[in-house]
């Protein structure tokens, strides 16, 4: 469910830089939640 949310946020902002900077952080957060 997290990946679609990030995709929607990136699409809503329409800024590739925001997605590029936000994606790694989200991945780390998801990884920490899973672990």
C-alpha positions in Angstrom: 0.0 0.0 0.0 3.0 2.3 0.6 4.3 2.2 -3.0 1.0 3.5 -4.6 0.8 6.2 -2.0 4.4 7.4 -2.8 3.5 7.2 -6.5 0.4 9.3 -6.0 2.3 11.9 -4.0 5.0 12.1 -6.6 2.4 12.4 -9.4 0.5 15.1 -7.4 3.6 17.2 -6.9 4.7 16.6 -10.4 8.3 17.2 -9.3 10.9 14.5 -10.2 13.3 15.9 -7.6 10.7 15.5 -4.8 10.2 11.9 -5.8 13.9 11.2 -6.1 14.6 12.6 -2.7 11.4 11.1 -1.1 11.6 7.6 -2.4 14.8 6.5 -0.6 13.4 7.9 2.7 10.2 6.0 2.3 12.0 2.8 1.4 14.0 3.2 4.7 10.9 3.9 6.7 9.1 0.8 5.2 12.2 -1.3 5.7 12.3 -0.3 9.4 8.6 -1.1 9.8 9.0 -4.5 8.2 12.0 -5.3 10.3 
